[in-house]
Amino acid sequence: GENVEQHPSTLSVQEGDSAVIKCTYSDSASNYFPWYKQELGKRPQLIIDIRSNVGEKKDQRIAVTLNKTAKHFSLHITETQPEDSAVYFCAASYQGAQKLVFGQGTRLTINP
Amino acid sequence: GAGVSQSPSNKVTEKGKDVELRCDPISGHTALYWYRQSLGQGLEFLIYFQGNSAPDKSGLPSDRFSAERTGGSVSTLTIQRTQQEDSAVYLCASSFLGGLDEQFFGPGTRLTVL
């Protein structure tokens, strides 16, 4: 079945610096790749997603890149702020896009 | 409008007892998902409902787990003869179309099996 590997499991950066989280997937048919942010004690929320027909997507300080050949995609957060501290999950669609397989999550800490 | 709601928010039970967890999706959403999140872990897919189609039960870890969705809306996840390893947060999510559509998560039910 589909497997999504996410790295690193924890990441600590200084406020204002950039953070990068990487994911790899195994199903070459995957065509939808969302990223969810889960703040402590709260529910996961979608922050950005990318579909297989594009290689990059930006939304203010957040960007996602996709390399279908290598089967990996990455989340980039620039000018990090304390409110960016959270657990971030990547996911990839599976089985005809009927469901998502999630990575194990990255705990991002922004140090003031 | 109202988001996805789940009840109870917390459930403590004794090993061997049955529990029922409820999910109220966003009105009009055709797809409903159940996930399990163990402490510090990712989101483990359990089951998926899409409209009137047969549910995808491929993620259910054992036959002690079952779920139903009545009238295409409310869903109930039932765990029979609970075990300590069932302790986790159970999250429900719904989406308008399913598949390649944003999933909106509920607040989760924290299940503790003593």
Interface residues (C-beta under 8 A of the other chain):
Chain A: Q6 N31 Y32 P34 K42 R43 P44 Q45 L46 D49 R51 F89 A91 S93 Q95 G96 A97 Q98 K99 L100 V101 F102 G103 Q104 G105
Chain B: Y33 Y35 G40 Q41 G42 L43 E44 F45 Y48 Q50 D56 L91 G98 G99 L100 E102 Q103 F105 G106 P107 G108
